[in-house]
Amino acid sequence: MIRFENVGIRFEDDSKPVLTAVDLKVDEGELVLVVGATGSGKTTLLRCVNGLVPHFSGGTLSGRVTVDGRDTRTHRPRDLADIVGVVGQDPAAAFVTDTVEEELAYGMESLGIHADVMRRRVEETLDLLGLADVRGRALRTLSGGQQQRVAIGGVLAAHPRVLVLDEPTSALDPVAAEEVLAALTRLVHDLGLTVLLAEHRLERVVQYADRVVIVENGRVSADLPALAMAMSPVSPPIVDLGRLAGWSPLPLSVRDARRVAGPMRQALAGRTPARVIRSKTLTAASESLLSARALVVNRGRRTVLRGIDLQVHAGEVVALMGRNGSGKSTLLATACGQLPARGGALRTGGLDPASLKPRELLKHVGLVPQDPGMLLYAETVEAECRTADTDVHAATGTTRTLLSHLAPDVQDSTHPRDLSEGQRLALALAIVLAGEPPLVLLDEPTRGLDYGAKTRLVASLRSLAAQGHGILVATHDVELVAELADRVMVIADGEVVTDGPAAEVLAGSPAFAPQVAKVMHPQPWLTVADVAAALEAS
């Protein structure tokens, strides 16, 4: 169905090609997972499938890419639209209508599909992706995860034969991600849909893949999932646990791992993880940087948050979790003064953030939004870093040093829009962290980040917390929360349903438990590092 023959991609401003001598064949009805480090060329590989590279992005393509016999050199993206559907890293950037139903129908209208067929497919897609309750909602009022499901639905409704997805679960809560992947798997198995999918959260996807394609240093290799994971530069926690334990073959699912983890659970029985939760004296003795009491917040006429009580103390990392649309982003927006409280009270550094001017607000709180592009305005990475240093009165080179730590391969001369999603996020993080605000707010900070970049992010945030900064992070990434958080607060329908130590909340939740916790249940282990430290000490 998809064929790459000796394909190379080089962009004008790059010193070396993004892809070199790629030979790859994807058969009809295969689900192929593309993995690699941030900026390795995964997105470029995907964009070759419908001709976005080179017809839209520019650059030079050598070799040949064919889809169902059509050569992308002579078929532009519009000539492939009837067989190839593409969902990019930024789903909202592709929206062309105002409401959910209109967006689901738009692609079919463009292809001239009959109105009766469109109506039936819209209803099927609403049910398939759990969007029926927001069918009439304006797209701009949806959460990031809801927008991502709409973008996937808009492509699926047109019934393409090939579906190309770039980070499809990055903004989805764990349950919604499983539902979307299960729906894709059904379409692959039942209808012969061909899926090419790039994803950093391998713990969600790898068990569904028929094959795994590794992109590294411009080269591409493909193999069966277990064999590919054995040599992949990036791997999910369950594979890392298997490597630690010496399991062969490496497990790809929790079920497979639990079947062989009995001896490990027995060896660790009765032990307590060294990194459980820091002493409760942390919150008793430290300053409150964010305080909410009976907080009520509206977006338009809709009440999004009701009766929220929250404290974030100096030196504390609090994770905010909950399904898509539960109000996490709204709480962060209120904490940094973007939305006013309709009821109750919220204080940042003892002040009402909605009453502060932006320059004054920066002294108390910094927000990294879901869309990092909102913070990027300059023509080059170097200019962004220089401007950020000036804005926050930091020493020259502060932002650039932070960026080099988070994303080592970013070049100064690159335009921010030409960065990968993970690299853009790293730049936005560096800009905010350069000001060292007492309270740091992060909204889905691991979208587009590979495991290495995520490890560096955790180290940076832990360092900030150790210096006395408070951190509130809204995320669906349970593995990040397991590595980073002291406390977890779960929101549902705008109300707090759980607020407690990370180990208790994560290990006790089927939806939010990290992979290691599921494998080691009922023992209280959250991460591979926890297990490794305990085994070394025994």
ZARODO-962203 format. One line per field, with one value per residue (C-alpha): residue number from 0; residue in one letter; x, z, y. Coordinates in steps of 0.1 Angstrom, whole numbers, padded with zeros to 4 digits. Example, Ala and Ser with C-alpha at 12.3 -4.5 7.8 and 13.67 -1.06 7.14 Angstrom:
<atoms>
resi [0 1]
resn [a s]
c1 [0123 0137]
c3 [0078 0071]
c2 [-0045 -0011]
</atoms>
This chain:
<atoms>
resi [0 1 2 3 4 5 6 7 8 9 10 11 12 13 14 15 16 17 18 19 20 21 22 23 24 25 26 27 28 29 30 31 32 33 34 35 36 37 38 39 40 41 42 43 44 45 46 47 48 49 50 51 52 53 54 55 56 57 58 59 60 61 62 63 64 65 66 67 68 69 70 71 72 73 74 75 76 77 78 79 80 81 82 83 84 85 86 87 88 89 90 91 92 93 94 95 96 97 98 99 100 101 102 103 104 105 106 107 108 109 110 111 112 113 114 115 116 117 118 119 120 121 122 123 124 125 126 127 128 129 130 131 132 133 134 135 136 137 138 139 140 141 142 143 144 145 146 147 148 149 150 151 152 153 154 155 156 157 158 159 160 161 162 163 164 165 166 167 168 169 170 171 172 173 174 175 176 177 178 179 180 181 182 183 184 185 186 187 188 189 190 191 192 193 194 195 196 197 198 199 200 201 202 203 204 205 206 207 208 209 210 211 212 213 214 215 216 217 218 219 220 221 222 223 224 225 226 227 228 229 230 231 232 233 234 235 236 237 238 239 240 241 242 243 244 245 246 247 248 249 250 251 252 253 254 255 256 257 258 259 260 261 262 263 264 265 266 267 268 269 270 271 272 273 274 275 276 277 278 279 280 281 282 283 284 285 286 287 288 289 290 291 292 293 294 295 296 297 298 299 300 301 302 303 304 305 306 307 308 309 310 311 312 313 314 315 316 317 318 319 320 321 322 323 324 325 326 327 328 329 330 331 332 333 334 335 336 337 338 339 340 341 342 343 344 345 346 347 348 349 350 351 352 353 354 355 356 357 358 359 360 361 362 363 364 365 366 367 368 369 370 371 372 373 374 375 376 377 378 379 380 381 382 383 384 385 386 387 388 389 390 391 392 393 394 395 396 397 398 399 400 401 402 403 404 405 406 407 408 409 410 411 412 413 414 415 416 417 418 419 420 421 422 423 424 425 426 427 428 429 430 431 432 433 434 435 436 437 438 439 440 441 442 443 444 445 446 447 448 449 450 451 452 453 454 455 456 457 458 459 460 461 462 463 464 465 466 467 468 469 470 471 472 473 474 475 476 477 478 479 480 481 482 483 484 485 486 487 488 489 490 491 492 493 494 495 496 497 498 499 500 501 502 503 504 505 506 507 508 509 510 511 512 513 514 515 516 517 518 519 520 521 522 523 524 525 526 527 528 529 530 531 532 533 534 535 536 537]
resn [m i r f e n v g i r f e d d s k p v l t a v d l k v d e g e l v l v v g a t g s g k t t l l r c v n g l v p h f s g g t l s g r v t v d g r d t r t h r p r d l a d i v g v v g q d p a a a f v t d t v e e e l a y g m e s l g i h a d v m r r r v e e t l d l l g l a d v r g r a l r t l s g g q q q r v a i g g v l a a h p r v l v l d e p t s a l d p v a a e e v l a a l t r l v h d l g l t v l l a e h r l e r v v q y a d r v v i v e n g r v s a d l p a l a m a m s p v s p p i v d l g r l a g w s p l p l s v r d a r r v a g p m r q a l a g r t p a r v i r s k t l t a a s e s l l s a r a l v v n r g r r t v l r g i d l q v h a g e v v a l m g r n g s g k s t l l a t a c g q l p a r g g a l r t g g l d p a s l k p r e l l k h v g l v p q d p g m l l y a e t v e a e c r t a d t d v h a a t g t t r t l l s h l a p d v q d s t h p r d l s e g q r l a l a l a i v l a g e p p l v l l d e p t r g l d y g a k t r l v a s l r s l a a q g h g i l v a t h d v e l v a e l a d r v m v i a d g e v v t d g p a a e v l a g s p a f a p q v a k v m h p q p w l t v a d v a a a l e a s]
c1 [0000 0029 0063 0095 0123 0157 0141 0162 0150 0172 0160 0179 0190 0201 0237 0228 0198 0168 0163 0187 0182 0149 0135 0102 0071 0038 0012 -0026 -0042 -0010 -0006 0030 0044 0072 0095 0126 0140 0125 0136 0148 0127 0095 0072 0091 0087 0049 0045 0061 0031 0006 0031 0033 0070 0081 0051 0042 0073 0098 0132 0145 0131 0153 0140 0103 0073 0041 0008 -0016 0005 0004 0037 0039 0063 0035 0005 0000 -0017 -0051 -0046 -0041 -0069 -0093 -0071 -0048 -0060 -0035 -0038 -0009 0007 -0014 -0050 -0065 -0043 -0062 -0098 -0117 -0152 -0168 -0185 -0178 -0204 -0194 -0157 -0166 -0186 -0161 -0137 -0166 -0181 -0148 -0148 -0183 -0199 -0237 -0255 -0272 -0239 -0223 -0250 -0246 -0208 -0209 -0231 -0209 -0178 -0194 -0201 -0167 -0147 -0170 -0179 -0217 -0220 -0200 -0215 -0229 -0200 -0178 -0143 -0126 -0144 -0131 -0102 -0070 -0078 -0114 -0099 -0076 -0104 -0124 -0093 -0090 -0128 -0128 -0103 -0118 -0153 -0141 -0131 -0095 -0076 -0045 -0044 -0013 -0012 0014 0013 -0025 -0027 -0005 -0034 -0057 -0064 -0055 -0090 -0097 -0063 -0072 -0106 -0091 -0064 -0090 -0112 -0082 -0073 -0108 -0107 -0073 -0086 -0121 -0118 -0082 -0073 -0036 -0022 0012 0015 0043 0040 0063 0041 0051 0036 0001 0007 0034 0013 -0011 0016 0022 0056 0078 0099 0129 0141 0176 0203 0183 0182 0151 0148 0117 0111 0086 0077 0096 0128 0126 0122 0154 0175 0153 0169 0136 0115 0085 0089 0077 0105 0131 0118 0122 0158 0165 0151 0167 0133 0134 0114 0109 0072 0051 0020 0012 -0003 0029 0050 0029 0032 0069 0072 0063 0099 0106 0075 0085 0121 0107 0079 0077 0100 0092 0104 0131 0115 0079 0067 0086 0077 0044 0064 0071 0037 0035 0067 0068 0052 0019 0025 -0010 -0042 -0077 -0108 -0143 -0132 -0158 -0148 -0169 -0160 -0187 -0220 -0207 -0194 -0162 -0148 -0169 -0158 -0121 -0098 -0061 -0028 0007 0036 0072 0092 0062 0052 0015 0001 -0034 -0051 -0085 -0103 -0103 -0126 -0126 -0112 -0074 -0064 -0091 -0076 -0041 -0055 -0071 -0040 -0020 -0047 -0061 -0096 -0113 -0129 -0167 -0169 -0146 -0110 -0077 -0043 -0009 0018 -0010 -0023 -0053 -0036 -0064 -0057 -0020 -0005 0015 0049 0040 0025 0057 0073 0049 0039 0050 0028 0038 0006 -0005 0004 0040 0037 0017 0050 0071 0073 0109 0124 0151 0157 0186 0164 0138 0164 0180 0146 0136 0168 0160 0123 0131 0164 0183 0220 0228 0227 0204 0175 0199 0216 0182 0172 0205 0197 0162 0167 0205 0201 0182 0202 0202 0194 0162 0129 0106 0079 0104 0111 0094 0065 0088 0116 0091 0078 0114 0120 0088 0098 0133 0117 0094 0120 0146 0126 0126 0091 0082 0052 0056 0025 0027 -0001 0007 0045 0055 0036 0061 0089 0107 0118 0152 0138 0112 0140 0158 0125 0120 0155 0150 0117 0131 0159 0135 0114 0146 0153 0119 0097 0062 0051 0016 0015 -0017 -0010 -0023 0012 0010 0046 0057 0035 0051 0086 0079 0049 0046 0009 -0019 -0052 -0078 -0106 -0139 -0165 -0150 -0148 -0120 -0125 -0091 -0062 -0034 0001 0012 0019 -0016 -0035 -0016 -0013 -0049 -0063 -0067 -0069 -0039 -0015 0018 0030 0054 0026 0003 0031 0040 0005 -0003 0032 0037 0063 0058 0090 0118 0142 0124 0127 0163 0173 0156 0172 0206 0202 0190]
c3 [0000 0009 -0006 0000 -0025 -0016 -0004 0009 0022 0024 0034 0021 0055 0070 0069 0065 0051 0074 0059 0039 0017 0032 0019 0035 0026 0045 0034 0034 0068 0088 0118 0118 0147 0140 0169 0174 0194 0192 0159 0144 0113 0122 0111 0078 0071 0077 0056 0026 0025 0012 -0006 0020 0016 -0008 -0023 0008 0030 0002 0003 -0021 -0023 -0039 -0046 -0049 -0026 -0039 -0022 -0038 -0069 -0070 -0071 -0047 -0070 -0096 -0072 -0049 -0015 -0030 -0055 -0027 -0004 -0014 -0001 0025 0057 0078 0114 0124 0158 0161 0153 0158 0130 0105 0116 0090 0105 0137 0154 0159 0135 0108 0111 0109 0077 0060 0047 0032 0016 0000 -0016 -0028 -0007 -0007 0021 0034 0036 0054 0080 0088 0090 0112 0137 0135 0142 0171 0188 0178 0194 0223 0209 0209 0240 0224 0188 0188 0206 0191 0184 0202 0234 0235 0255 0237 0240 0226 0197 0190 0189 0165 0142 0141 0136 0107 0089 0098 0087 0051 0052 0038 0030 0046 0079 0089 0126 0143 0181 0181 0219 0231 0244 0254 0289 0294 0290 0259 0244 0249 0233 0202 0198 0202 0175 0151 0158 0150 0117 0108 0116 0103 0073 0062 0071 0068 0097 0099 0134 0152 0189 0219 0245 0235 0266 0251 0216 0211 0220 0191 0164 0137 0131 0145 0124 0141 0128 0140 0125 0092 0088 0090 0100 0106 0126 0147 0179 0204 0182 0174 0211 0219 0199 0199 0213 0230 0249 0273 0310 0307 0282 0305 0334 0312 0304 0341 0350 0320 0306 0271 0250 0262 0273 0253 0275 0312 0309 0294 0321 0350 0338 0343 0372 0400 0412 0411 0432 0456 0459 0467 0490 0522 0509 0507 0477 0487 0467 0480 0491 0508 0544 0550 0569 0534 0531 0568 0569 0534 0519 0500 0464 0451 0471 0460 0482 0469 0435 0407 0371 0340 0303 0288 0303 0311 0346 0342 0378 0409 0446 0439 0470 0462 0478 0461 0485 0478 0469 0460 0427 0423 0393 0380 0363 0349 0317 0287 0294 0331 0337 0342 0316 0330 0365 0351 0331 0362 0383 0359 0356 0321 0336 0365 0394 0394 0429 0458 0458 0442 0452 0436 0460 0481 0452 0428 0395 0375 0390 0381 0349 0328 0338 0375 0371 0357 0391 0406 0380 0347 0324 0296 0276 0256 0224 0228 0197 0217 0234 0202 0180 0168 0134 0149 0180 0189 0188 0210 0236 0235 0239 0268 0287 0282 0292 0325 0332 0332 0324 0287 0276 0304 0281 0255 0282 0294 0259 0253 0283 0273 0235 0226 0188 0182 0160 0167 0131 0129 0127 0156 0133 0116 0149 0158 0183 0211 0202 0202 0236 0249 0236 0253 0286 0285 0280 0310 0332 0325 0346 0376 0386 0422 0408 0375 0357 0329 0306 0290 0290 0275 0242 0215 0240 0238 0269 0270 0267 0294 0317 0312 0319 0351 0363 0355 0374 0404 0405 0405 0433 0453 0450 0465 0435 0434 0403 0392 0361 0342 0323 0310 0311 0341 0337 0341 0372 0387 0382 0393 0415 0453 0452 0427 0424 0401 0387 0372 0357 0373 0409 0429 0434 0447 0463 0479 0478 0443 0453 0468 0440 0411 0425 0435 0401 0371 0348 0361 0373 0355 0338 0366 0392 0372 0368 0405 0419 0448 0458 0458 0430 0405 0383 0370 0389 0422 0414 0403 0435 0457 0438 0442 0479 0485]
c2 [0000 0024 0021 0041 0033 0047 0079 0108 0142 0173 0208 0239 0252 0218 0208 0171 0152 0145 0111 0089 0059 0049 0016 0007 -0012 -0010 -0036 -0030 -0036 -0031 -0009 0004 0024 0049 0056 0078 0106 0141 0158 0125 0128 0109 0137 0142 0105 0107 0138 0120 0097 0122 0145 0173 0167 0181 0199 0219 0219 0223 0206 0180 0145 0118 0083 0075 0073 0055 0051 0026 0029 0067 0085 0114 0132 0137 0135 0165 0162 0170 0142 0117 0131 0103 0075 0092 0109 0128 0141 0163 0171 0203 0192 0227 0241 0220 0231 0250 0251 0262 0232 0195 0182 0206 0196 0159 0165 0190 0164 0144 0175 0182 0147 0151 0124 0122 0140 0108 0090 0119 0120 0083 0085 0116 0097 0066 0088 0106 0073 0057 0085 0095 0129 0127 0149 0178 0175 0210 0227 0253 0239 0268 0258 0222 0210 0200 0163 0168 0188 0159 0134 0157 0160 0122 0119 0144 0122 0088 0099 0102 0065 0068 0036 0049 0069 0088 0100 0121 0119 0110 0103 0131 0153 0124 0111 0074 0061 0082 0071 0035 0040 0058 0031 0003 0020 0022 -0014 -0025 -0006 -0022 -0057 -0054 -0031 -0034 0002 0009 0030 0047 0062 0082 0083 0091 0075 0040 0025 0032 0020 -0006 -0036 -0027 -0025 -0051 -0037 -0009 0015 0031 0065 0073 0095 0098 0060 0039 0002 -0019 -0051 -0069 -0050 -0071 -0073 -0035 -0026 -0046 -0022 0010 0042 0049 0024 0024 0016 -0019 -0027 -0010 -0032 -0062 -0053 -0047 -0082 -0099 -0111 -0126 -0119 -0084 -0078 -0053 -0054 -0054 -0088 -0103 -0086 -0098 -0134 -0133 -0108 -0132 -0137 -0100 -0092 -0120 -0105 -0071 -0082 -0062 -0035 0002 0024 0048 0076 0074 0108 0134 0142 0159 0186 0199 0215 0224 0244 0260 0290 0287 0300 0291 0290 0284 0283 0273 0285 0288 0297 0302 0301 0322 0310 0275 0268 0248 0248 0246 0245 0240 0239 0238 0246 0245 0251 0262 0231 0210 0194 0189 0170 0179 0150 0141 0132 0156 0186 0183 0218 0213 0240 0263 0261 0269 0298 0312 0308 0330 0357 0348 0341 0358 0338 0340 0328 0319 0331 0324 0339 0336 0348 0363 0384 0380 0372 0386 0421 0421 0436 0411 0424 0422 0388 0374 0380 0355 0329 0315 0294 0270 0265 0234 0253 0264 0285 0310 0321 0322 0353 0358 0347 0324 0303 0326 0357 0340 0331 0366 0383 0360 0369 0406 0403 0386 0404 0371 0368 0366 0330 0317 0307 0292 0271 0258 0249 0231 0209 0201 0198 0195 0194 0227 0251 0289 0298 0276 0293 0282 0270 0247 0229 0196 0198 0186 0211 0239 0228 0227 0263 0275 0258 0274 0308 0304 0288 0315 0339 0315 0324 0312 0293 0273 0261 0236 0224 0190 0196 0163 0165 0157 0148 0115 0096 0112 0147 0138 0126 0159 0178 0159 0167 0204 0206 0186 0211 0240 0224 0218 0255 0263 0268 0254 0235 0227 0205 0194 0162 0129 0115 0091 0081 0117 0120 0088 0102 0138 0145 0147 0151 0143 0160 0145 0167 0154 0177 0207 0193 0177 0140 0130 0149 0129 0116 0104 0068 0064 0080 0064 0029 0028 0039 0015 0046 0065 0038 0038 0006 -0005 -0001 -0024 -0050 -0049 -0046 -0048 -0036 0002 0005 0033 0035 0014 0035 0027 -0010 -0008 0010 -0016 -0045 -0029 -0024 -0060]
</atoms>
